[in-house]
Amino acid sequence: MSTSVPETAPQRAAAGLLDPQLLLAALPDAVRKLDPRVMVKNPVMFVVEVGSVVTTVAAVADPSVFAWAITGWLWLTAVFANLAEAVAEGRGKAQADTLRRARTESVARRLTDWPAGAAEEEVPGTALRLGDHVVVEAGQTVPGDGDVVEGVASVDESAITGESAPVIRESGGDRSAVTGGTRVLSDRIVVRITSEPGRTFIDRMIALVEGAARQRTPNEIALNILLASLTVVFLVAVVTLQPMAAYAGAPQSTVVLVALVVALIPTTIGALLSAIGIAGMDRLVQRNVLAMSGRAVEAAGDVNTLLLDKTGTITLGNRQAAEFLPAPGVDVGRLADAAQLSSLADETPEGRSIVVLAKTGHGLRARARGELAHAAWVPFTAQTRMSGVDADGRQVRKGAAGSVANWVTGHGGSVGTEVTALVDGISAAGGTPLVVAERDGGGVPRVLGVVHLKDVVKPGMRERFAELRRMGIRTVMITGDNPLTARAIAEEAGVDDFLAEATPEDKMALIKKEQEGGKLVAMTGDGTNDAPALAQADVGVAMNTGTMAAKEAGNMVDLDSNPTKLIEIVEIGKQLLITRGALTTFSIANDVAKYFAIIPAMFAAAHPGLRHLNVMGLHSPTSAITSAIVFNALVIVGLVPLALRGVKYRPTDASSLLARNIGIYGLGGLAVPFVGIKLIDLAVQFVPGLS
Amino acid sequence: MGATPAGWLQAIALVGALALCHRPLGDHIAGLLTSARHLRAEKALYKAVGVDADADQRWPVYLRSVLAFSALSVLFLYGLIRLQTHLLLSLGVPEMEAHQAWNTAVSFTTNTNWQSYSGESAMGHLVQMAGLAVQNFVSAAVGIAVVAALVRGFSRHRTDRVGNFWVDLTRISLRLLLPVSVLFALVLAANGVVQNFHGFEQVTTLSGGQQSIPGGPVASQEAIKLLGTNGGGFYNANSAHPFENPTGFTNLLEVFLLLVIPFALPRTFGRMVGDHRQGHAVVAVMGLFWAASAVLVTFFEHQHSGSALQAAGAAMEGKEQRFGVAASSLFAASTTLTSTGAVNSFHDSFTPFGGGLTVFDMMLGEIAPGGTGSGLYGMLVLAVVAVFVAGLMVGRTPEYLGKKLGGREMKFASLYILTTPTIVLVGTGCAIALPGERAGMLNDGAHGFSEVLYAFTSAANNNGSAFAGITVNTAWYDTALGLAMVFGRFLPVVFVLALAGSLARQRPVPASAGTLPTHGPLFVGLLSAVVLIVVGLTYFPALALGPIAEGLH
């Protein structure tokens, strides 16, 4: 464990910055990784290491400035590759340290015969087993992962989420999960432990961010195969070159041949490949998302269909009052006033939104309840579905259309066709109509008008969905609303499709149907009934606020519990692949310039015509070969920030993305080394023994 | 008419004819590869050999069928050649040595048609007709059968069946190669290509000298020699011989024949995968390389630095006067780009860069347009590599025609692109390192090296043309080049069929705006760049020591 990481190692390190301290800390690790048993896992860099050994032997046997210069830079190439990986891992380790501090040894108060009695015993947290029950009170640390089975408490989860505001955890429902290492701030809860010691959420997090659990992803394996085969081709090309060179009367020294091999094999991408993968996972961690496997991150880039819950993801959590529609002959101000008055006792978010709309739309100050003398408040209940106030002989009511209509007709009034038309119009448009009525001094009630409640689509969502469409991703809104309502919101938000009156089974069926057609599906979920769908989806992001079952079923957990983040996750997945592709292209394109540096250096003596290939005008054969190798090593260091940060991703269609990346990394990869090698040669030619 | 306009007109006529045939021929091949109907003659044949024609094979079975058929072909041909002195129509040719018979048997079975012997003096009519000509048909058919299996890998979903080799082989031979060859054999015969059973005729020339003139069933063999991208000449001089290729018209016809199937197969591909644009992209890349090579070879053959060349106005050494530079260059580029290997002029005598280009054409892996079938499968494997790298750059697991390119697919594609360069470079390296084999070179220096490089490039890529100059009828070269041909043909076939199997198993991924489009100019440019870079990087050092060193003075 790297303990030299500075105390200030940020939970969310700024991405891509090469902290010199982090570099220094990674250096011993980088040297340690030269162990051939480690290196052999990366065929490209293993060839470099073997080459370094060979040139070292050659340099000892036949010392020259050139031989030692090449040898030194070959070793540096191998070290730089390890350094990239070590730096990427170092960032994870810093985070793991923070987490480890949260995993302090805790004492658990195990209930021995729960729920029958309250007998408890003190055991170390590590002794807890699956299915044990423990009690946790204010000020104590939750000893392990579990579900609250009794009580409600506010919990500080900052150790895991970095979010200092406490959250409520209660038994039953979808807010029951507690994580080991978090602290109960108030009240008392009984928790049923759901994880074995050492396999807790925080343990897995530590393993993940440290990269200990890192396995190569399918795509990384495929790329590795391609790189290995290119390495073999170049090895063959160089090994067979020697007899050809001997025939031409220009046999080459071992040092030169090794230099040619290292220059040609795709060292740039070979050196940075694992750093790119680690950094990709890390980028998710920076955004407070934990991916349980690299495979899941890759799958995120491939997603074809996003299933998004309407509430909280596409729309703000609750419906809000959008408009007051007065009945004929009623002033809108009067309606607004009555609506506000009747909503003061309505603590639901919808009720509060009416108070706010009356204030912002009609300049009506929200009155405190105490301002009205002798007022009898009628709070909103699920049974009456109405709220209101009785004051000074005047009764004001507001509520669901049917409930208020019953109240009005029950007292001898009538609703009127115009109001009914308004109500139906709002329903048809997907909104919720609330009717406001009043009754003066026991007279006949009169309907004042209708409040239009509607879902408010989060700002910017329409644009996000348009972006996703350009990326080729279809969005499907999942909602429990009726189809009419769902369609209206779907149109307003600009999603491609919707699933109305959705049950967990419907959701599951939709995922299976999409997968049947070869599509990859991503979704978010938090409830226990989401668990099967989360498990079935290719990318299932569980909310940290959700149940343990959901967190176990998904392959990612969002610590911020922000379902909109699914879109960012997709982008990170894509960015990971793009970075690999871009650096592969760059690496291969680099070879062209290296040939123009090395081939004339090797053979211009035997075939003078080949000096024309020295288009860079390099000073001498030794300076040319040295410059190519120095460039080859330095370009790895130069690209470490890019590998860690990732290639910039723009949501657009595949063609323009490809054209752009080929332009930058393909053509750039052709041109950059010509300039770089020339510049290095300008310096190297003054080194005695190399000119 | 001047030489240059005539050259241009020939090229335009050729391109027009190829374009005209692209669609009907490609559709015809697609039809015969997908049809459920058997001809009566075919049914009889299947019954005789005991093949269940309606049962498709899994890829390992398909592969075993290819290998078994080819192994039997080698054995049969070897036996026939060795025993020909005891058989009919042997014309009294001497018995062929074992190593040369092995080389020849392998050469015709692998569609290489490298000839270390001289046709008129080593082969009787029986071997020519019952041995070599038969292989001209079936070795071409094997290539098309293999690519058919690969294309089915793309077009079929969630199956382990890639087709039935015996049905493919039979249909391609009977419904495609045979009728077209008969037709063009007649056209060639009508235009002066000989077709008889004469042996050597002694004639007295006008000046009173004695000359021995060989006859033979040439026209019938000539058509399939080109149509099947075989290239093995009836006579040693191949298509430079006036009996094989008498006039400018037959010359153009021969170039047409060797290009027509390889350029039609992308249409077959597009049709079978249900998207003609995919075929267009592939044919565009092939056409681009072919056109560039033809133009460049012609250009270099018109560049002349020596005084003799300047007097002649072009590099005429090794070229037939009746064809001229343009038609010779067009033939050279076409034959080396198609794995045909027939020649109407001698590449050894080309200018360094012109001759170097013919080597480079073969190094491309015979994919532009390549041999019958083998050209398309080579190009599709390179497309897989191109799609893989480019697909990453658009941020998705790369997919080609709806099939994901994962570890398994990349393993086979990587092994494919690894195989041929390894054979070429190891073979050349060994030959050049062995003092005894070096002696076979006609020239010394860079040109001598080019001769050896050419020989192994030609053998491993199953081209079969020779740079001449080098003496290859030694036990070492016969054996080594024979091995190069076997490995160069069948290792790629193994990887292609394995790839086909792994593609066919997959469930297709629907295309979306995020999918890399594999048609259109961007992809054509990308695939061309991948072809150039992969080949260029592999062979650059060897080329630098041969043609480039010779050309840059």
Interface residues (C-beta under 8 A of the other chain):
Chain A: P218 N219 I221 A222 L223 I225 L226 A228 S229 L230 V232 V233 F234 V236 A237 V238 V239 T240 L241 Q242 P243 M244 A245 A246 Y247 A248 L260 L264 E298 G301 D302 N304 R469 R470 M471 G472 I473 R474 G517 G518 K519 G573 K574 Q575 L577 I578 R580 G581 A582 T584 T585 I588 A589 D591 V592 Y595 I599 F603 A606 H607 P608 G609 L610 H612 L613 Y649 D653 A654 S655 L657 L658 A659 N661 I662 Y665 G666
Chain B: V385 F388 V389 A390 G391 L392 M393 V394 G395 R396 T397 G402 L405 G406 G407 E409 M410 K411 A413 S414 L415 I417 L418 P421 T422 L425 V426 T428 G429 C430 I432 A433 R438 A446 F449 R507 P508 V509 P510 S512 A513 G514 T515 L516 P517 G520 L522 L526 A529 I533 G536 L537 T538 Y539 F540 P541 A542 A544 L545 I548 A549 E550 G551 L552 H553
